[in-house]
């Protein structure tokens, strides 16, 4: 490969990939024990949970909407699954019970927004509160601790040194990539997000697409909640609090804008790793959570600006070549 071809190839790489490498280099130089196998595996585990919940958020943002209830759904599904496990219900049935209960919130979101034409902000904020309240009531506000090794293997185990949770997350990501790029449903999601009225005129049942997307978002959030419970070996009724904002950040960093119809899942994958890396590195440097939120917000803005400028540069180069 010639120098010219190498430069051409490097310019095709999204700016967020450079952002991730830059963050890794900075923390490797400033934080002791950051660039160690054990810590990198810890980052991968953290990213896997965020990755799964962010996939659902990406789909709703592709529609030009949003789902603020995903963090609370994580908490609710985690608590229900944990209680079922403590009642000696099998692992598969405990997980199914939790996911079914969590999907009720998604069904409510999808019905009210997609079929009832209610505002998605109001609906998902309301159901965020409902799901969080249910998690607290069901658990009596207490953490459900301690689970079997077989259940914990999913969130904390390894296969040939690779965290099982990241294998699961990447498998789910591949499934969502296939769904969005190789099925009519995925094509319809992009169409609805691009212009809902035009999509309706084209014969797409937009309400049905919105409904399905919100149900899928709730299922992904619920599974992320189960992964989190398995990882930390406890089901906390507020464990999912804040994940909705991290999921939005991962999606936006990944290049999926709020206006919908553009972006995709691969960028969200990188965005999830960026958020997980930032949280891990800032923790190791001793920054408190409030300062972390400020710094992460600032860094996210820089990464997005860099990515936008990189995209403009590539377009200008392309137009100049013509």
C-alpha positions in Angstrom: 0.0 0.0 0.0 1.4 3.4 -1.1 1.6 6.4 1.2 -1.2 8.1 -0.7 -3.4 5.0 -0.3 -2.6 4.9 3.4 -3.6 8.5 3.9 -6.8 7.9 1.9 -7.6 4.9 4.1 -6.9 6.7 7.3 -9.2 9.6 6.3 -12.1 7.1 5.9 -11.8 6.1 9.6 -14.5 7.9 11.7 -13.2 10.6 14.0 -14.6 8.8 17.1 -12.1 5.9 16.6 -9.3 8.4 16.8 -11.0 9.8 19.9 -11.1 6.4 21.6 -7.4 5.8 20.9 -6.5 9.3 22.1 -8.3 8.7 25.4 -6.6 5.4 25.8 -3.2 7.0 25.3 -3.9 9.9 27.7 -5.1 7.6 30.6 -2.3 5.2 30.0 0.2 8.0 30.6 -1.6 9.6 33.5 -3.3 6.8 35.5 -1.2 4.0 37.1 -2.3 0.4 36.2 -4.8 1.8 33.6 -3.2 0.0 30.6 -3.2 -3.5 32.2 -5.0 -6.6 31.1 -7.2 -6.7 34.2 -8.3 -3.1 33.9 -9.0 -3.4 30.2 -11.2 -6.4 30.8 -13.0 -4.3 33.5 -13.6 -1.6 30.9 -14.9 -4.2 28.5 -17.4 -5.5 31.1 -18.6 -2.0 31.8 -18.9 -1.3 28.1 -20.9 -4.5 27.5 -23.8 -3.4 29.7 -23.8 0.1 28.3 -23.6 -1.3 24.7 -26.7 -3.4 25.0 -28.9 -0.6 26.5 -27.5 1.9 24.0 -28.5 -0.3 21.0 -32.2 0.2 21.9 -31.6 3.9 22.4 -30.0 4.1 19.0 -33.0 2.6 17.4 -35.4 5.0 19.0 -33.1 8.0 18.1 -32.9 6.7 14.5 -36.7 7.2 14.5 -36.2 10.8 15.5 -37.5 10.0 19.0 -36.0 9.0 22.4 -36.5 6.5 25.2 -35.8 8.0 28.7 -37.2 4.9 30.5 -34.4 2.5 29.6 -32.4 3.1 32.9 -35.5 2.4 35.0 -36.4 -0.7 33.0 -32.8 -2.0 33.7 -33.5 -1.5 37.5 -36.9 -3.1 37.3 -35.9 -6.1 35.3 -32.8 -6.6 37.4 -34.8 -6.6 40.7 -37.5 -8.9 39.4 -34.9 -11.3 38.0 -33.0 -11.2 41.3 -36.1 -11.9 43.4 -37.1 -14.8 41.2 -33.6 -16.3 41.5 -33.8 -16.0 45.3 -37.1 -17.8 45.2 -35.3 -20.7 43.5 -36.8 -20.2 40.1 -34.5 -21.4 37.3 -32.2 -18.9 35.7 -33.9 -19.0 32.2 -37.4 -18.6 33.8 -36.2 -15.8 36.1 -34.7 -13.9 33.2 -37.8 -14.4 31.0 -40.0 -13.2 33.9 -37.9 -10.1 34.3 -37.9 -9.4 30.5 -41.6 -9.9 30.2 -42.3 -7.4 33.0 -39.9 -4.9 31.5 -41.4 -5.3 28.1 -44.7 -4.1 29.5 -43.2 -0.7 29.9 -42.0 -0.9 26.3 -45.4 -1.9 25.1 -46.9 1.1 26.9 -44.3 3.4 25.4 -44.9 1.9 21.9 -48.7 2.0 22.1 -49.0 5.5 23.4 -46.3 7.0 21.1 -46.7 4.9 17.9 -50.4 4.3 17.9 -51.7 7.0 20.3 -49.5 9.8 18.8 -48.6 11.0 22.3 -45.4 13.0 22.8 -42.4 10.6 23.3 -40.7 12.9 25.9 -43.8 12.9 28.1 -44.6 9.2 27.7 -41.0 7.9 28.3 -40.4 10.3 31.2 -43.7 9.1 32.8 -42.8 5.5 32.4 -39.3 6.1 33.6 -40.9 7.2 36.9 -43.3 4.3 36.9 -40.7 1.7 36.3 -38.4 3.2 38.9 -41.2 3.3 41.5 -42.1 -0.3 40.8 -38.5 -1.4 41.3 -38.3 0.3 44.7 -41.7 -1.1 45.8 -41.0 -4.7 44.7 -37.7 -4.7 46.4 -38.9 -2.7 49.4 -36.1 -0.3 48.6 -33.4 -2.9 49.5 -30.7 -4.5 47.4 -31.1 -8.2 46.5 -27.6 -9.6 47.0 -25.8 -12.8 46.1 -26.5 -15.2 43.3 -25.2 -18.6 42.0 -21.9 -18.9 40.1 -23.8 -20.2 37.0 -25.8 -16.9 36.9 -22.8 -14.7 37.7 -20.8 -16.4 34.8 -22.8 -14.4 32.3 -21.7 -11.1 33.6 -18.4 -11.9 35.3 -17.1 -15.0 33.6 -14.5 -15.4 30.9 -13.9 -17.7 28.0 -10.2 -17.9 27.0 -9.6 -14.6 28.8 -12.5 -12.8 27.0 -15.3 -11.6 29.2 -18.6 -13.5 28.5 -20.5 -10.3 28.8 -18.6 -8.7 25.9 -19.1 -11.8 23.8 -22.9 -11.6 24.5 -22.9 -7.8 23.9 -21.1 -8.2 20.5 -23.4 -11.0 19.5 -26.5 -8.9 20.3 -24.8 -6.0 18.4 -24.3 -8.2 15.3 -28.0 -9.2 15.5 -29.1 -5.5 15.7 -26.7 -4.6 12.8 -28.3 -7.4 10.7 -31.8 -6.2 11.7 -31.1 -2.5 10.8 -29.2 -3.1 7.5 -30.7 -6.3 6.1 -34.4 -6.4 7.0 -37.4 -4.4 5.9 -37.9 -3.4 9.6 -34.5 -1.7 9.7 -35.1 0.0 6.4 -38.5 1.3 7.7 -36.9 2.6 10.8 -34.5 4.8 8.7 -37.4 5.9 6.5 -39.6 6.9 9.5 -36.7 8.7 11.1 -35.8 10.5 7.8 -39.3 11.8 7.2 -42.3 10.1 9.0 -44.9 11.8 6.8 -43.2 10.7 3.6 -42.8 7.2 5.0 -46.5 7.1 5.7 -47.3 8.1 2.1 -45.0 5.4 0.9 -47.2 2.8 2.6 -45.2 2.2 5.8 -47.2 1.6 8.9 -45.3 4.1 10.9 -47.2 3.5 14.1 -46.4 -0.2 14.0 -42.7 0.5 13.4 -42.6 2.9 16.4 -44.4 0.3 18.5 -42.0 -2.5 17.6 -38.9 -0.3 18.2 -40.0 0.7 21.7 -40.7 -2.9 22.6 -37.3 -3.9 21.3 -35.7 -1.0 23.2 -37.3 -2.2 26.5 -36.1 -5.8 25.9 -32.6 -4.7 25.2 -32.6 -2.4 28.3 -34.0 -5.3 30.4 -31.3 -7.7 29.2 -28.7 -5.0 30.0 -30.2 -4.9 33.5 -29.8 -8.6 33.9 -26.1 -8.4 32.7 -25.5 -5.7 35.3 -27.0 -7.8 38.1 -24.9 -10.7 37.0 -21.8 -8.5 36.8 -22.1 -6.9 40.3 -23.7 -9.9 42.0 -26.6 -7.8 43.4 -29.9 -6.3 42.2 -30.1 -2.7 43.3 -33.5 -1.0 42.6 -31.7 2.2 41.4 -28.8 0.4 39.6 -30.0 1.6 36.2 -30.3 5.2 37.1 -28.2 7.4 34.8 -27.8 4.7 32.1 -30.3 6.5 29.9 -28.0 9.5 29.7 -24.9 7.4 29.0 -26.9 5.6 26.3 -27.8 8.9 24.7 -24.2 10.0 24.9 -22.9 6.8 23.4 -25.4 7.1 20.6 -24.7 10.7 19.8 -20.9 10.2 20.0 -21.4 7.3 17.6 -22.8 9.7 15.0 -26.6 9.1 15.3 -28.1 12.6 15.6 -31.4 13.5 17.3 -33.2 14.4 14.1 -33.2 10.7 13.1 -32.7 8.7 9.9 -28.9 8.9 10.0 -26.2 7.1 11.8 -26.2 3.5 13.0 -25.2 0.8 15.4 -21.4 0.5 14.7 -20.8 4.1 15.9 -22.8 3.3 19.1 -20.4 0.4 19.7 -17.4 2.7 19.7 -19.3 5.4 21.7 -20.1 2.8 24.4 -16.4 2.0 24.8 -15.5 5.7 24.9 -18.0 6.4 27.8 -16.8 3.3 29.7 -13.2 4.2 29.2 -13.8 7.8 30.4 -15.6 6.6 33.5 -12.9 4.1 34.3 -10.0 6.4 33.7 -11.5 9.3 35.7 -12.2 7.0 38.6 -8.6 5.8 38.6 -7.5 9.5 38.6 -9.6 10.1 41.7 -12.2 12.4 40.2 -15.6 12.5 42.0 -18.8 11.7 40.1 -19.9 15.4 39.7 -16.6 16.3 38.2 -16.7 13.2 36.1 -20.0 14.3 34.5 -18.5 17.7 33.8 -15.4 16.4 32.2 -17.2 13.6 30.3 -19.6 16.2 28.9 -16.7 18.4 27.8 -14.8 15.6 26.2 -17.9 14.4 24.4 -18.3 17.8 22.9 -14.7 17.8 21.7 -15.1 14.4 20.2 -18.3 15.4 18.3 -16.7 18.6 17.1 -13.6 16.7 15.9 -15.9 14.1 14.1 -17.9 16.8 12.4 -14.8 18.7 11.2 -13.3 15.4 10.0 -16.5 14.6 8.1 -16.6 18.1 6.5 -12.9 17.7 5.5 -13.6 14.4 3.8 -16.6 15.9 1.9 -14.5 18.9 0.8 -11.8 16.5 -0.4 -14.4 14.5 -2.2 -15.8 17.5 -4.0 -12.4 18.8 -4.9 -11.5 15.4 -6.4 -14.6 15.6 -8.7 
